[in-house]
Structures are given as C-alpha cells and as structure tokens.
Amino acid sequence: MAKTASNLQIDSVRLWDTIHETAKFGATPKGGVRRLTLGPEDKQVRDWFRKACEAAGLEVRVDALGTMFGLRKGRDMSKLPVGLGSHLDTQPTGGKYDGVLGTLAALEVVRTLNDAGIETDAPICIVNWTNEEGSRFAPATMASAAYAGEYTTENILARTDLAGVSVGQALDDIGYRGNDAVGAQKLGAFVELHIEQGPLLEAESKVIGVVDRGQGITWYDGKIVGFESHAGTTPMPLRRDAMGALAEVALSVERIAKAHGPNAVGTLGEAVIANPSRNVIPGEIAFTMDVRSPDADTLEAIDRDLRAACAEIAARRRVDISVDAIWRKPPTIFNDKLVDAVETAAKSLGYSNRRITSGAGHDACNLATVVPAAMIFVPCKDGISHNELEDATQADCGAGANVLLHTVLSLAGIVG
Amino acid sequence: MAKTASNLQIDSVRLWDTIHETAKFGATPKGGVRRLTLGPEDKQVRDWFRKACEAAGLEVRVDALGTMFGLRKGRDMSKLPVGLGSHLDTQPTGGKYDGVLGTLAALEVVRTLNDAGIETDAPICIVNWTNEEGSRFAPATMASAAYAGEYTTENILARTDLAGVSVGQALDDIGYRGNDAVGAQKLGAFVELHIEQGPLLEAESKVIGVVDRGQGITWYDGKIVGFESHAGTTPMPLRRDAMGALAEVALSVERIAKAHGPNAVGTLGEAVIANPSRNVIPGEIAFTMDVRSPDADTLEAIDRDLRAACAEIAARRRVDISVDAIWRKPPTIFNDKLVDAVETAAKSLGYSNRRITSGAGHDACNLATVVPAAMIFVPCKDGISHNELEDATQADCGAGANVLLHTVLSLAGIVG
C-alpha cells in the first residue's frame, strides 16, 4: 500500500472538468465568475458541492456561519481530522480559480483516495469556508476568523451588506445557516491549495510555491466631510472640496506604501461621493483602503504615516478626514513541520518549487492561529486575480492537487 | 397712473409665503428641496404653478419640452411679450431659492399688477423653464437652449438619465409634453431674477447685482481605463491603478483653474468606480468635470492645459484617459439697454447695487443669444447654493422682485 500511495496521482482531467463545471454558477460574459457570498449563485455551487461530497461518501455538516465540512472517516477516529479546502465565493468580477481550485482539489483528493481504496489513519475533512472574499460582507475570511476565535458568531451574523441585509438573514435566505456551532468540527491541521495571485512563480518558472508566511493586512474605512457648493460660483480659494482631499489621500497611500517597499502595498479601492452632480463641488466622500506588509512593524509605520498625511491634508484643505481601521490581520507564520511537509511532497513529485510569502489574506492564515497550517501555491497567468481574466493551466492545477494529496497523506498517515 | 406705477411695490410677504409653500414639494429633512426635473415632485410644483397662473388670469401654454408660459395680455397685442421667470427644478440636494425665486417673483409681479389694476402696453409672459439644473438630464438649461436654437427638440427629447429614461418619456410620465412647438411663444425681451449663488454681494453689503456678463462653461465626460487586479498581490510598480490616475486628474483641474484665476473655476464633481471592492485595485473609473470662465480664450487655454495634463498622466501611469467636452457654453454679454434698465430700477428704488458677472449658467444666458436679456441678482447667505443650507432674506427677495417689477414695466410700458 505504501508504494501505491507514493506513486498515487490525482486525476487532473477530472479536477479540470470539475472546476469548469462549477464556473457556470455565476459565469460572466467575459469568462469570469460573479458569485458573491451567500447569494443565489453561491447557493447553487453549495448545493452542487454538497451532492458531490455525499456522492464521495463524505458526511457533510454545516456550521452556524454556513461553512461546509465533508468528513472522510479514518481508521483511528480518536485522531483529529486533517483539514483541506478553501472557498467557493468570488469577487464581483472574479475568476474561475481563486478559492475554487483549493476547494475542488480537496474533493479530488478524496475521490482519488476512494478510487485507490486507500484508508487513512486519521480522518480527513474537506472544507468550504463562507465569505473568504469580503466583497459583500466585511471582513474577508470572516467564517475562518470566527472559527479561530477572532470574532463571536453573533458579531459576524450581525454584519450587513450595502443593502442592509445581515449575514444571518442571507444565510437563512439560501438555507445555509447550519446547526453546528462554529468551531465544533475540530481539525488537527489545515492545508490550503490556492493560485498565487501574484507574478513571482510565473516569473521564475516555478510550479509550486511553498508558502511559509502571509502578509499582515489592515482595512480602513474613511470619510471626508468638506462643504457641498456650486461649482460655478464658488471661487477656488473658498472651496472645501472633498474630491480634492480624496485625491491627496489616494496619492498618499500610494506614496507611503512605496516608501515602505518593496513588499508593502496600499490601495484606495472604493470611493463614493454623496449626492454627486457634475456642477456641485463634492461635500462628502466615503472611501476604503487596504494596506499590507509581511512585517508587523511596517504595518504600524504605514498606519502612522497615513494618519499623519490625512491630518495634514484635512487641516490645509479645511475638511474633516476620519480614518477607522476596521480590521487588522497580523502577518502569518505558517507551521514549520507542515511547510516542510509541503516542500517534501513537491520535491518527491519532482516539481520545481520555492518558498513564498502570501500577498493575499487566506482562510489558512486564520487557521494557522489555532492549528498547524500551511499553504500550497501554483502560478496564475500574469499574476492576475480578482479579475475575469484570471487564468491557470491544467498541468499546474494538477501539480498543486498532487502536492496537496501527498501532504495530506503524510499528515493523516496511511493504513498499510 | 404713472405716479402710482412708479411707487408700486410687490407684496414681499405674499412672495415669501409663496416660496415656502412650494418648498414643500420635495422638501428634505435638512430644510432643502430635492425636486429633480420631470420627476413626481416637479409634477406637483408644476400643477401648483399652473393653477396659480390661471388664478391670476394668465393663459398657460406648455411647449414640447415642458416649458410653461403664462401670458398676461397687453393693450397692444401686436407687440412681443416681455418675458420674465426662471425654473422650478432643483439639484439632488438643493435649496428653496435657486430658480424658485425668479419664477415666483414673476408670478408676484403679475399679481401686483392685477391688484393695482395696471395694464401694460406690451403683453407680459412669465416662464418656468424645464431642466435648468441638468442634474437628471444633461445639458443644464436644456429647454431654454432649445428655445434659442442651440439644439433641436428631437435631440433634447432623446437625452436619457442614468436609469435610461428619456426626456420624452419623462415628459409623458408626468403629462407635461405640451402641444406648442419649442420657440412658438415669441418673446421681445427676457429678464430673470435669481440668487447670486456666490459671495460677492453679501461681502460688499449690496442688495442688487446688476448682471452684465455670464461665465462660459465647458462640461466634460471622462473615463480612465487601467487594469483591475488584486490589492494584496500586485506589487506597487506593476499597478495600472485607475484611482491613482483619477486623483492626479482631480488635482490637475484644480491647479489649472487656479493658474487661470481669479475668475476661472474647475471642478471634478462625479467619479464612479466600476465594480468597486476594497481589495481590488480600481481598473475603470468614469468621471465628469465642470470648467468655467467669463473669458472665451481662457476656456480654450484651460481645455488645452487639461488635455495635456491628462495625456501626461495616462502615459506615465500606463492607463487610458479619455476626456470628451459634451457641452460648451460661450460667455454671455447681456443687452446694454436691459442692463441699464435693471440698474435704473435699482437706483430709483434706492437699493445699493453693483455690476456683476454670473458664475452660474442660467436660462437668461441662452435667451440672450436670441432676444435682449438681463438678470437681477440678490444676495444668498455665505454665497451657498446647490446645497440644502441655501438661504436668502425676505427683504432681499422682495427688493429683487421690486427691481424685476419696475424693469418689466419700463420695457412693457404702462397704459396711462
């Protein structure tokens, strides 16, 4: 059995077909996917995933935040299951691989073990985490964060989207508010396969990224209050133009992130003018910012510089600028033993690989705070993600799934 | 009769009450008015205005663009009527006086003449122009522009709002697509009373602004196309961030307008990010700009500087920036004879006054291209307009209406 297992390979054609079968739920004209968490398309893919798990002999359970767990029994049920998976929700104009690859590769691992008749010593649990993207409800990775104890379930259930719909209501609307308490499904470890969403692996022609760190993230909600007045009759010196202030804030976050480079990034991704009209000077603008760095001290320094810049802009332009850090995710250090297991699997399978830092936040980063966790990256075309043009090859997706398979086998153990 | 007429005064209490009676149509919690052109609140105020005109013995006619004309017969009907009026539509968060004062003061002039039993030689025609604001449909002052021959009626009827509703459809929806051809109601002159919407009269403690010029206006529709990508994994140097480009465009229009000061102004009033998400670098942003100057050459120079700035920003940031001038209004020179008539009326009534340039576009600016026209300004608090805080005093509104009354009498002639 051991020899068979060491030669075991997932079915990359089946994995590829599965990815493209689910891509129809929320498919966009440009070839991307729009599957906002807990919306009608998310319900479609969840129903599909539940059926697929049951067809693979898994016991499917759903927790109070809609996260789906599919358990494959091991010989020794006293051992905690090895978790593997990712998420099936997408950005408003997202791609076919972000999250989907890791979730369906986990399903492919189970199908491969079933076909080979392999029993593991510890059980295996595949997971579809609710709302990884954070596009509809903040924060991102909210379900895995609650699983890790960062938020209470009640706190997350009360979060609302722009339409005022709460997470609890959205769960009920699609019938995915489960009976299990969040955290009830214990895991002994967690491994997540994901596309890199960056340019490094492709640039260096590496197939596997052995992820050893994750960037820390700070999300800001900001608001500028100037004074709304007539665009034709208000002399330039008398203006308190919220748009002029927003422009300087946007250029400040860009400048400050570069100053703390090369690994820090800063983005002003949302800005909404209150009562916009082409002949009215904007009086109020709400905006959001996203700042990341793999170093905690750098995140602190950027926060200080950003607040100082906003204070200077506000005073000079006679407007109010409020900046509220609504979410702080510390940098992640993944578990050495698991990172080594991923690297060993990649090497034993003969895949070119490199250690890499995750620029994006992932559910595995939350899991890493409570159980040994690791991640596996595969390249995506031009490093493009959160975009309908997001692309990856069948070969790379298959390679990642094989590394996931053998990492999980090394952790769960094989019944010889 | 002549003596009576020279002492004639409008009823400032009645005018004030009328202004506040109509302010209930679209009243906002903050004390302003939201009465977008051809919407349900506009229908309410139009129905009210029609009844008031008929009660004052006027023959009300509506043209194909919904502009309302109330004719008061003169002794010599072979003479063209003296037109007076303004508009009853408002900004999305507008005030109680912008446009309303001039329209209701015209009604007050008729009521005053009726009460005094004064017949004029030439007829008098009070007007409520459709869509002066341009907030729902571009361009602003579209009905008076069509009246002046700047656009065909068909061209204006086909304009659509953000919801895709055409002007023609909106007119039918509220029952104000009239039978008269645009321009059928000929006028011999046009006088418009309006709040200044700027700070000068108040700053110099003047009651009446004798408007001799109007600023030229250029409206731009702009679009920035960069590349949408992941906010966490896209290194700063590789970004094509549409928000960074928008920020530089906003600061450029501000800088360029100041450089061509003191009378030029430039505003970026609208900006909409496509598919906004806090962890996605904006890939596409649509925006609008409003540029004004009383000097035609200055408008041209600003246009050149603005396009040069956008070209430089686009090249440096590797994004596309398109800037389309969708509307160009040349500076207005009001009719000397009428401007003198306004000044004479102000002086004879003993009101402090000064010559002034209109910073805003007005229906009178369009009329000035086809008939002798003039405007009368009164102060508004802190120069604030296009804002719910817009305010003016009963005394100043009454003074403006008295100047309007005597200007109209001097043009229409009194039957002695």
Interface residues (C-beta under 8 A of the other chain):
Chain A: Q91 P92 T93 E133 G134 S135 A138 A140 E196 Q197 G198 P199 Q215 I217 W219 F227 E228 S229 H230 A231 G232 T233 T234 P235 M236 L238 D241 M243 G244 L246 A247 E248 A250 L251 E254 A257 K258 G261 P262 A264 V265 G266 T267 L268 G269 E270 A271 V272 I273 N275 P276 S277 R278 N279 V280 I281 P282 G283 T288 M289 D290 R292 G359 A360 G361 G383 I384 S385 H386 N387
Chain B: Q91 P92 T93 E133 G134 S135 A138 A140 E196 Q197 G198 P199 Q215 I217 W219 F227 E228 S229 H230 A231 G232 T233 T234 P235 M236 L238 D241 M243 G244 L246 A247 E248 A250 L251 E254 A257 K258 G261 P262 A264 V265 G266 T267 L268 G269 E270 A271 V272 I273 N275 P276 S277 R278 N279 V280 I281 P282 G283 T288 M289 D290 R292 S358 G359 A360 G361 G383 I384 S385 H386 N387
